[in-house]
């Protein structure tokens, strides 16, 4: 009787879904030789070739195509056992977590703590990046869970809505109240989110409509750098109030009110729906719980 194991089937399905051994290795946090060995052992156990290796890439054989359906059923049963039978302390794995800097600066430590309390045996890998890159990494299956400016409008992705962040306008202390109407502060550059982000596009359009074409935009991919630039007197910025309050209390920057503020930042915990993963689904739920607790505190 053929001797099969879950690791071989997971490697097989990863290659099928991602189209190459190298991408499967990255997704499973393994080396390419390890994936190749698992596929060869699976083929040896089944006495069948599962892939046709061609210069243009690899394709499934008829037997490989037949195996996909059964391997997916076994995968689903394995996840059901993990979710309903196994003690969470016994679950091991590698969770690749991608987060935007706003989250990293606020409640990410609480999420990691909660993850390790729930799953003591897992390893968490964290990547902080802009939402555009996190979205692409998730769709490429290079990360398992993305906490980003969402939602991701792909049918393959599940999105869990998270509490948003209200924005406030900040300016240098030395500039506040010294130039007449607060609209005059827009003579300074507007420091904002990175260029390839939704907040940048929305703010640019609103500034063009309300202030005119002469406003200078200074995009940055680092929120902490944005606050420091405001403090240094290099511009004004619309940034999350939860992050700015402590800096205002310290007297380093101050809020101003031009009569309008950009819409709040909306985040989601997003993950690929199939194959189902008890670990990833639980991590998304924990992200919601931690975020709600952070915003309620």
ZAMARGU-4260 file (C-alpha; in steps of 0.2 Angstrom, whole numbers, plus 5000, padded with zeros to 4 digits):
<rodrens>
0) 5000/5000/5000 | 5006/5017/4996 | 5014/5027/5011 | 5008/5045/5010 | 5010/5059/5022
5) 5003/5076/5024 | 5019/5085/5020 | 5021/5077/5003 | 5003/5081/4999 | 5005/5099/5005
10) 5020/5101/4994 | 5011/5094/4979 | 4996/5106/4981 | 5008/5121/4984 | 5017/5117/4967
15) 5000/5115/4958 | 4993/5131/4965 | 5008/5142/4963 | 5015/5134/4947 | 5033/5131/4952
20) 5044/5123/4964 | 5053/5139/4969 | 5037/5148/4974 | 5030/5133/4983 | 5046/5132/4993
25) 5044/5150/4998 | 5026/5148/5003 | 5030/5133/5014 | 5046/5141/5021 | 5056/5127/5014
30) 5071/5125/5002 | 5068/5120/4984 | 5077/5103/4986 | 5066/5099/5001 | 5050/5102/4990
35) 5058/5092/4975 | 5062/5077/4987 | 5044/5077/4994 | 5037/5077/4976 | 5049/5063/4971
40) 5045/5053/4986 | 5026/5055/4983 | 5028/5050/4965 | 5038/5034/4971 | 5025/5030/4984
45) 5011/5031/4970 | 5022/5023/4957 | 5016/5037/4945 | 5023/5053/4938 | 5012/5068/4944
50) 5021/5082/4933 | 5027/5083/4916 | 5043/5094/4916 | 5045/5105/4901 | 5056/5119/4896
55) 5041/5131/4898 | 5037/5124/4916 | 5028/5110/4924 | 5011/5103/4920 | 5000/5090/4928
60) 4999/5072/4921 | 4982/5064/4921 | 4986/5055/4937 | 4992/5071/4945 | 4976/5080/4940
65) 4966/5065/4948 | 4977/5067/4964 | 4972/5085/4966 | 4954/5082/4971 | 4959/5068/4984
70) 4973/5079/4991 | 4962/5094/4993 | 4949/5083/5003 | 4963/5076/5014 | 4969/5094/5017
75) 4952/5100/5022 | 4950/5085/5034 | 4967/5089/5041 | 4961/5107/5044 | 4945/5101/5052
80) 4955/5090/5064 | 4966/5105/5069 | 4951/5116/5072 | 4940/5104/5081 | 4950/5091/5089
85) 4968/5096/5092 | 4973/5106/5107 | 4979/5124/5101 | 4995/5121/5111 | 4999/5106/5100
90) 4998/5116/5083 | 5014/5120/5075 | 5017/5130/5060 | 5024/5146/5052 | 5013/5161/5050
95) 5019/5174/5038 | 5011/5191/5043 | 5011/5206/5033 | 5006/5223/5041 | 5005/5241/5036
100) 5015/5253/5047 | 5000/5261/5055 | 4996/5244/5063 | 5014/5240/5067 | 5015/5256/5077
105) 4999/5253/5086 | 4992/5236/5090 | 5004/5223/5082 | 5013/5219/5098 | 4996/5214/5106
110) 4992/5203/5091 | 5009/5194/5092 | 5007/5191/5111 | 4989/5185/5108 | 4995/5173/5094
115) 5008/5165/5105 | 4996/5163/5119 | 4984/5154/5108 | 4997/5144/5098 | 5013/5143/5108
120) 5021/5131/5095 | 5020/5143/5080 | 5033/5154/5073 | 5027/5171/5067 | 5037/5180/5053
125) 5032/5199/5051 | 5034/5210/5036 | 5030/5229/5037 | 5026/5237/5020 | 5014/5248/5011
130) 4997/5241/5007 | 4999/5240/4989 | 5014/5228/4991 | 5005/5218/5005 | 4991/5215/4993
135) 5002/5209/4979 | 5012/5198/4992 | 4995/5190/4998 | 4989/5186/4980 | 5006/5179/4976
140) 5004/5168/4992 | 5020/5175/4999 | 5012/5180/5015 | 4997/5171/5024 | 4988/5186/5032
145) 4989/5204/5027 | 4983/5218/5038 | 4981/5233/5027 | 4971/5247/5020 | 4957/5236/5012
150) 4947/5227/5007 | 4955/5217/4994 | 4942/5215/4980 | 4947/5197/4974 | 4935/5183/4975
155) 4949/5172/4982 | 4951/5183/4997 | 4942/5184/5013 | 4942/5201/5022 | 4938/5204/5040
160) 4934/5222/5043 | 4944/5231/5057 | 4941/5247/5067 | 4947/5262/5057 | 4959/5276/5062
165) 4952/5294/5062 | 4964/5307/5055 | 4969/5324/5061 | 4979/5339/5054 | 4996/5342/5062
170) 5008/5357/5060 | 5024/5363/5069 | 5021/5371/5085 | 5030/5387/5079 | 5018/5389/5064
175) 5002/5387/5074 | 4992/5403/5075 | 5005/5414/5067 | 4999/5415/5049 | 4980/5420/5051
180) 4967/5408/5044 | 4972/5390/5047 | 4970/5387/5028 | 4986/5397/5026 | 4996/5383/5034
185) 4994/5374/5017 | 5008/5386/5010 | 5019/5373/5018 | 5021/5356/5010 | 5008/5343/5014
190) 5017/5327/5021 | 5007/5312/5017 | 5007/5293/5014 | 5017/5285/5000 | 5012/5289/4983
195) 5005/5272/4978 | 4992/5272/4992 | 4974/5276/4993 | 4976/5289/5007 | 4988/5298/4995
200) 4976/5298/4980 | 4962/5304/4991 | 4971/5318/4999 | 4979/5324/4983 | 4961/5325/4975
205) 4954/5334/4990 | 4968/5346/4991 | 4966/5350/4972 | 4948/5353/4975 | 4949/5363/4991
210) 4965/5372/4990 | 4971/5373/4972 | 4985/5366/4962 | 4999/5375/4971 | 4999/5364/4986
215) 5015/5354/4987 | 5014/5336/4992 | 5028/5327/5001 | 5024/5308/5001 | 5033/5296/5013
220) 5032/5277/5017 | 5036/5280/5035 | 5023/5287/5047 | 5035/5290/5061 | 5046/5300/5048
225) 5030/5310/5044 | 5028/5315/5062 | 5046/5320/5063 | 5046/5330/5048 | 5031/5340/5055
230) 5040/5342/5071 | 5055/5349/5062 | 5044/5362/5053 | 5045/5355/5036 | 5027/5353/5033
235) 5009/5349/5039 | 5001/5332/5038 | 4985/5323/5041 | 4989/5308/5051 | 4981/5295/5063
240) 4975/5304/5079 | 4979/5289/5090 | 4997/5290/5085 | 4999/5309/5086 | 4991/5312/5103
245) 5006/5308/5113 | 5017/5319/5102 | 5005/5333/5104 | 5004/5331/5123 | 5023/5332/5123
250) 5022/5349/5115 | 5032/5343/5099 | 5018/5346/5087 | 5000/5353/5087 | 4983/5350/5079
255) 4975/5363/5068 | 4958/5363/5060 | 4956/5369/5042 | 4937/5365/5042 | 4939/5347/5034
260) 4949/5331/5037 | 4952/5316/5026 | 4941/5301/5028 | 4947/5288/5041 | 4959/5274/5037
265) 4950/5258/5035 | 4959/5242/5038 | 4955/5223/5035 | 4963/5207/5040 | 4964/5198/5023
270) 4968/5181/5018 | 4967/5168/5004 | 4950/5158/5006 | 4956/5142/4999 | 4964/5131/5005
275) 4956/5134/5022 | 4969/5137/5036 | 4963/5136/5054 | 4979/5145/5060 | 4976/5159/5048
280) 4957/5161/5051 | 4961/5161/5070 | 4974/5174/5067 | 4962/5185/5058 | 4949/5183/5072
285) 4963/5188/5085 | 4967/5203/5075 | 4949/5209/5076 | 4949/5206/5094 | 4965/5215/5098
290) 4961/5230/5087 | 4944/5232/5095 | 4952/5231/5112 | 4965/5244/5107 | 4952/5256/5100
295) 4941/5254/5115 | 4956/5257/5128
</rodrens>
